[in-house]
Amino acid sequence: MEKYLASFNLLSAAEINYLAGRGQTKTLKKGAYFIKEGSVCQEVAFVKSGFFRSFYHNSEGEEITYCFTFADSFVTAYSSFISQTKTFENIEALTTTTIFTIPRADIIQLEQTSINWARLFKMMAEQEYMKLEQRFILFLKESAEYRYKDLLHKYPEYLQLIPLGYLSSYLGITQRHLSRIRKSVMN
């Protein structure tokens, strides 16, 4: 996490070390939840190892996977974290996952006491917005095969670990269609 935070070139070593002393490391087993729908998010986590999927239930009760969060990035139920309202999402560990959690109160304190932290949080929110916009445009503009190839290019090591049901949901297609795409890509 320290290396990731230093990459923004905004925080001093002392500021980064201060944060490292505020949180705690936790291990979640495969299938455990960082947060479940109906809860209010009270923390942010840095994913040290493993990865998560974020999903919600549609009106028919089906699980819709909309995001994967891999190691060396932050994860939270952002809307709930900001608004302190119940979340609609579930964030589930797809592997045994090691995270470093930081309580919301500490995040707010850092933001209020240091312009560097406020700038960092703004920059991180902007990056997340751009990723969301890119995914939205990719979903509207490109084919499922293109979206699969994009994911394969960016995260090849994870595609072997993500169950096909979650992957097809994330791509907005059926498992059968995904199998055809995977077969055509392999040839």
DAHU-V265582 format. One record per pair of residues at least 12 apart in sequence whose C-alpha atoms are under 8 Angstrom apart, sorted by sequence separation. I is the first residue (numbers start at 1). J is the second residue. D is the distance in whole Angstrom. If there is no record, write none. Layout:
I_J_D + I_J_D
//
This chain:
53_65_7 + 54_66_6 + 55_67_7 + 77_89_7 + 53_66_8 + 54_67_5 + 2_16_6 + 53_67_6 + 54_68_6 + 77_91_8 + 164_178_8 + 2_17_8 + 53_68_4 + 54_69_8 + 52_68_6 + 53_69_6 + 51_68_7 + 52_69_5 + 2_20_8 + 51_69_6 + 52_70_7 + 37_56_8 + 51_70_4 + 50_70_7 + 51_71_6 + 49_70_8 + 50_71_6 + 47_69_8 + 49_71_5 + 47_70_7 + 48_71_5 + 49_72_7 + 81_104_7 + 148_171_7 + 47_71_5 + 48_72_6 + 147_171_7 + 46_71_8 + 47_72_6 + 48_73_8 + 46_72_7 + 47_73_6 + 46_73_6 + 47_74_6 + 144_171_6 + 46_74_4 + 47_75_7 + 144_172_7 + 45_74_6 + 46_75_6 + 144_173_7 + 44_74_7 + 45_75_5 + 44_75_6 + 45_76_6 + 44_76_5 + 56_88_6 + 57_89_8 + 139_171_8 + 43_76_7 + 56_89_5 + 148_181_8 + 55_89_6 + 56_90_6 + 41_76_7 + 54_89_7 + 55_90_5 + 41_77_6 + 54_90_6 + 55_91_7 + 145_181_6 + 149_185_8 + 41_78_8 + 54_91_4 + 43_81_7 + 53_91_6 + 54_92_6 + 41_80_5 + 42_81_6 + 52_91_6 + 53_92_5 + 40_80_6 + 41_81_5 + 52_92_5 + 53_93_7 + 40_81_7 + 52_93_4 + 53_94_7 + 35_77_7 + 42_84_8 + 51_93_6 + 52_94_5 + 41_84_7 + 50_93_8 + 51_94_6 + 52_95_8 + 40_84_6 + 41_85_8 + 50_94_7 + 51_95_6 + 1_46_7 + 40_85_6 + 41_86_8 + 50_95_5 + 39_85_8 + 40_86_5 + 41_87_7 + 50_96_6 + 51_97_6 + 1_48_7 + 39_86_5 + 40_87_6 + 50_97_4 + 38_86_5 + 39_87_6 + 49_97_5 + 50_98_7 + 37_86_7 + 38_87_5 + 48_97_7 + 49_98_5 + 37_87_5 + 38_88_6 + 47_97_7 + 48_98_5 + 49_99_7 + 36_87_8 + 37_88_5 + 47_98_6 + 48_99_5 + 36_88_8 + 37_89_5 + 47_99_5 + 48_100_7 + 36_89_6 + 37_90_5 + 46_99_5 + 47_100_7 + 35_89_8 + 36_90_4 + 45_99_6 + 46_100_5 + 35_90_6 + 36_91_7 + 45_100_5 + 46_101_6 + 34_90_8 + 35_91_5 + 45_101_4 + 33_90_7 + 34_91_5 + 35_92_7 + 44_101_6 + 45_102_6 + 33_91_6 + 34_92_6 + 43_101_6 + 44_102_5 + 33_92_4 + 34_93_7 + 43_102_5 + 44_103_7 + 32_92_6 + 33_93_6 + 43_103_4 + 44_104_7 + 31_92_6 + 32_93_6 + 42_103_6 + 43_104_5 + 30_92_8 + 31_93_5 + 42_104_5 + 30_93_5 + 31_94_6 + 29_93_7 + 30_94_5 + 31_95_7 + 28_93_7 + 30_95_4 + 29_95_7 + 30_96_5 + 29_96_4 + 30_97_7 + 4_72_7 + 28_96_6 + 29_97_6 + 94_162_7 + 4_73_8 + 27_96_7 + 28_97_5 + 27_97_6 + 28_98_6 + 1_72_7 + 27_98_4 + 28_99_8 + 26_98_6 + 27_99_6 + 25_98_7 + 26_99_5 + 25_99_6 + 26_100_6 + 25_100_4 + 26_101_7 + 24_100_5 + 25_101_6 + 23_100_6 + 24_101_5 + 23_101_5 + 24_102_7 + 23_102_5 + 22_102_7 + 23_103_7 + 22_106_7 + 65_166_6 + 64_166_8 + 65_167_8 + 66_169_8 + 67_170_7 + 65_169_5 + 66_170_5 + 11_116_6 + 64_169_6 + 65_170_5 + 10_116_6 + 11_117_7 + 63_169_8 + 64_170_7 + 10_117_8 + 10_119_8 + 10_120_7 + 8_120_7
//
